[in-house]
Each structure stands twice: as C-alpha cells, then as structure tokens.
Amino acid sequence: MGRTIAKTLTGLLFLAIAAATPAGAQQAGGAREFTVQMDNMSFGQLPQGAKVGDTVIWVNNDTVQHTVTARDGSFDIRLQPGKRGRTVLSKAGNVALYCIFHPMMRATLQIAAG
C-alpha cells in the first residue's frame, strides 16, 4: 500500500509542476521553449521575453498551408495543415514575420540578447 501512495503522490506532484509551468517552459541550459498557434489565418500570440537561444514551436491549426518567414532571411518554415515546426532564435532584434501564401498574416517577433 505504501508504494501505491508514493506513486500517487509522485503523479500528483508531476501534474502540479506541469500545470504551473509558464508558456515559456525552461529547457536545459536556461533556454526556453515557446509555442505559437496559427489559427484563423493569423499568427497567435507571440512570446514575450524571447531571447537568443530560445526555441519557438509553430503550430498550424488551419486547413491550409502556412509559412513562418522572417523578412531578414533568418528562417523560413513551411507548415502543412495540422503540422508543427520549430526554430531556435539566433539573433537579437525585431524580426518581421509573414506567410508567403497569405500576405495579410504578419507579425513582429521581439528577440532579446541571450
């Protein structure tokens, strides 16, 4: 019975930690991971406080293909419907983003120095 209680407590502790993890989850080495949902032909909320070395996961929830294209050429991710892709932020500054298929999809990602 002691093992059952220990497993239950361990599971509850895991769930409590997972629920308390902020949108920018900490990775090894201090880098964080953020997720941006694309939905209704727009980029979702971009991460606040993103830094060089952090990772952004882009998720296409629409029924059409999208891209996450940086105007400065630092990345270009093409996502089929329902797919996800990732980029590790490599330089500080404001990066203008757009979708090459849907020019009205625009955003600016602010990246601080690591």
Residue, then its C-alpha position, 0 to 999 in steps of 0.5 A: m500500500g505504501r508504494t501505491i501512495a508514493k506513486t500517487l503522490t509522485g503523479l500528483l506532484f508531476l501534474a502540479i509542476a506541469a500545470a504551473t509551468p509558464a508558456g515559456a517552459q525552461q529547457a536545459g541550459g536556461a533556454r526556453e521553449f515557446t509555442v505559437q498557434m496559427d489559427n484563423m489565418s493569423f499568427g497567435q500570440l507571440p512570446q514575450g521575453a524571447k531571447v537568443g537561444d530560445t526555441v519557438i514551436w509553430v503550430n498550424n491549426d488551419t486547413v491550409q498551408h502556412t509559412v513562418t518567414a522572417r523578412d531578414g532571411s533568418f528562417d523560413i518554415r513551411l507548415q502543412p495543415g495540422k503540422r508543427g515546426r520549430t526554430v531556435l532564435s539566433k539573433a537579437g532584434n525585431v524580426a518581421l514575420y509573414c506567410i508567403f501564401h497569405p500576405m495579410m498574416r504578419a507579425t513582429l517577433q521581439i528577440a532579446a540578447g541571450 
